[in-house]
């Protein structure tokens, strides 16, 4: 039941700060703001495994890592999975790679506010290859 509800919630955007979601079960946590959301499709490679995955361009890097870890370790107890801080997300384009982070020197600023980086910030229409790796 938990996995089914979590899967439904993650099909729409979720505000990482407030926890409000487009597909919320609670009226209090319903995301009312209209957002244009695009699905980003790609594959995750971890050792010898290649897993297709769908993310949203509004997902923060931490949200993307959580969804990727859920896909990689879907049959593993949460207590035996790596924590988000133990895993880096790297975008590979050709021979070069870029480490994706929620906060880095490329964050957009609006006055005193700093936007958290999303997949859309990195201009990902389709992921060529996402690599989840333990540092």
C-alpha positions in Angstrom: 0.0 0.0 0.0 2.8 2.4 0.9 4.6 1.8 -2.4 1.4 2.3 -4.4 0.6 5.6 -2.6 4.2 6.9 -2.9 4.2 6.0 -6.6 1.0 8.0 -7.2 2.3 11.0 -5.3 5.5 11.1 -7.3 3.8 11.1 -10.7 3.2 14.8 -10.2 5.3 17.6 -8.9 6.1 17.7 -5.2 7.4 21.0 -3.5 10.6 19.9 -1.7 10.3 22.7 0.9 6.6 22.5 1.9 5.9 18.9 1.0 2.8 20.0 -1.1 2.1 17.6 -4.0 -0.1 17.8 -7.1 -1.4 14.3 -6.3 -1.8 14.7 -2.6 -4.2 12.6 -0.5 -4.6 15.5 2.0 -6.4 18.7 1.1 -3.9 20.6 3.3 -0.9 19.4 1.4 -2.4 19.9 -2.1 -0.2 21.8 -4.5 -2.5 24.4 -6.0 0.0 26.2 -8.2 -0.1 25.3 -11.9 3.2 24.0 -13.2 4.2 22.9 -16.7 5.8 19.6 -16.0 7.7 17.4 -18.5 8.7 13.8 -18.1 12.4 13.1 -18.4 13.1 9.5 -19.5 16.4 7.8 -19.3 18.3 4.9 -17.9 20.2 4.3 -14.7 23.3 2.2 -14.8 24.7 0.7 -11.6 27.4 -2.0 -12.1 25.8 -4.5 -14.5 22.2 -3.2 -14.2 20.4 -0.9 -16.6 17.0 0.3 -15.4 14.7 2.6 -17.4 13.4 5.5 -15.3 10.9 8.4 -15.5 11.6 11.6 -13.6 10.0 15.1 -13.8 11.9 18.1 -14.9 10.7 19.9 -11.8 12.4 17.2 -9.5 15.2 18.5 -7.4 18.4 16.6 -7.6 17.7 15.0 -4.2 14.2 14.0 -5.4 15.7 12.5 -8.5 18.3 10.6 -6.4 15.5 9.3 -4.2 13.5 8.0 -7.1 16.5 6.4 -8.7 17.4 4.7 -5.4 13.8 3.5 -5.1 14.1 1.9 -8.6 17.5 0.4 -7.9 16.7 -1.0 -4.5 13.0 -1.7 -4.8 13.3 -5.2 -3.2 15.8 -4.1 -0.5 14.7 -3.0 3.0 15.2 0.8 3.5 17.6 0.1 6.3 20.0 -1.6 3.9 19.9 1.0 1.2 22.4 3.8 0.8 21.4 7.2 2.2 21.0 10.2 -0.3 24.2 11.8 1.0 26.2 8.6 0.2 25.3 8.7 -3.5 26.2 11.2 -6.2 24.3 11.7 -9.4 26.4 12.3 -12.5 25.1 13.2 -16.0 27.1 11.7 -18.7 27.2 13.3 -22.2 29.7 11.7 -24.4 33.0 11.3 -22.6 32.4 14.0 -20.1 30.4 14.0 -16.9 28.8 16.6 -14.8 28.0 16.0 -11.1 24.5 17.1 -10.3 23.8 18.9 -7.0 20.9 20.7 -5.4 23.2 23.7 -4.6 26.2 24.7 -6.6 27.7 27.8 -8.3 25.0 27.6 -11.0 22.0 28.2 -8.7 19.7 30.9 -9.9 19.2 33.8 -7.5 16.2 36.1 -7.0 17.2 38.8 -4.6 18.0 37.1 -1.3 16.4 33.8 -2.5 18.3 31.0 -4.1 16.5 28.4 -6.3 17.2 24.7 -5.7 18.6 23.1 -8.8 16.2 20.8 -10.7 16.6 18.5 -13.7 15.1 21.3 -15.7 17.8 23.6 -14.5 20.3 21.3 -16.1 18.3 21.4 -19.4 17.6 17.7 -19.5 15.0 16.8 -22.1 16.1 13.2 -22.1 18.8 11.8 -19.9 21.5 10.1 -22.0 22.8 8.1 -19.0 22.4 8.7 -15.3 24.9 7.0 -13.1 24.2 6.5 -9.5 27.4 5.8 -7.8 28.7 5.5 -4.2 31.4 8.0 -3.5 
